[in-house]
Amino acid sequence: MSMNKGGFSWKRLIGYSAAKAKVSRKIGIPLTKSGRDQKIGRIVSKGCLGMLAAISLPILVFIIFY
């Protein structure tokens, strides 16, 4: 029998998957490795680099023109 091909799941039947998803949403941290990796990637690509560019751009303009 193949796993993870849309078949029957005991975890879904007893509510384990829904409970895990609720906990994950409540604490704001994904409980799967791939979910955590995606969240870290979003933070790095948007948050830190965007903030770094916003702070360094005026400084560079000031240095170049004065």
Backbone torsions as a table, in degrees:
resi	resn	phi	psi	omega
1	MET	NA	132.6	-179.8
2	SER	-83.7	143.5	178.4
3	MET	-98.6	155.0	175.7
4	ASN	58.2	40.9	177.5
5	LYS	-120.5	27.0	178.3
6	GLY	85.5	19.2	-179.4
7	GLY	-87.9	-164.0	-178.8
8	PHE	-71.9	141.8	179.4
9	SER	-133.5	121.5	176.2
10	TRP	-65.3	-36.1	-178.5
11	LYS	-63.0	-40.3	177.9
12	ARG	-70.0	-36.7	-179.5
13	LEU	-63.3	-43.1	-177.7
14	ILE	-86.2	-3.9	175.1
15	GLY	92.5	10.1	-179.5
16	TYR	-62.9	-44.8	-177.1
17	SER	-64.0	-42.1	179.8
18	ALA	-66.9	-40.9	179.9
19	ALA	-64.4	-41.5	179.5
20	LYS	-64.2	-40.9	178.6
21	ALA	-65.5	-39.3	178.6
22	LYS	-63.9	-44.8	179.4
23	VAL	-61.9	-44.4	-178.9
24	SER	-60.7	-43.7	178.3
25	ARG	-67.2	-38.2	-177.5
26	LYS	-65.4	-45.5	-177.5
27	ILE	-84.7	-15.7	177.4
28	GLY	79.6	11.2	179.7
29	ILE	-123.7	122.6	178.2
30	PRO	-62.3	142.9	-177.7
31	LEU	-93.0	-2.5	177.3
32	THR	-106.0	151.5	-179.0
33	LYS	-61.5	-43.6	-179.1
34	SER	-65.4	-36.5	177.4
35	GLY	-64.8	-42.5	177.4
36	ARG	-64.7	-41.7	178.5
37	ASP	-61.1	-42.3	178.9
38	GLN	-64.6	-41.3	-179.5
39	LYS	-65.1	-42.8	178.5
40	ILE	-63.6	-41.1	178.4
41	GLY	-61.9	-41.0	178.3
42	ARG	-65.3	-41.3	-179.0
43	ILE	-64.7	-45.3	-177.8
44	VAL	-66.8	-43.8	-175.6
45	SER	-72.2	-34.9	-178.8
46	LYS	-94.0	-60.8	-169.2
47	GLY	-64.7	-68.6	-171.4
48	CYS	-67.8	-48.0	-178.0
49	LEU	-68.0	-37.7	177.3
50	GLY	-64.3	-42.1	179.1
51	MET	-67.0	-40.7	178.9
52	LEU	-61.8	-43.0	178.7
53	ALA	-65.4	-40.8	-179.4
54	ALA	-65.3	-34.1	-179.8
55	ILE	-80.4	-41.7	-174.2
56	SER	-79.6	-26.3	-178.5
57	LEU	-60.8	-49.9	178.0
58	PRO	-62.2	-34.9	178.6
59	ILE	-65.3	-43.9	178.5
60	LEU	-63.9	-42.0	178.5
61	VAL	-62.3	-42.3	179.2
62	PHE	-61.8	-44.4	-179.2
63	ILE	-65.3	-41.1	-176.2
64	ILE	-69.3	-42.7	-171.9
65	PHE	-93.3	-6.1	-179.8
66	TYR	-125.7	NA	NA
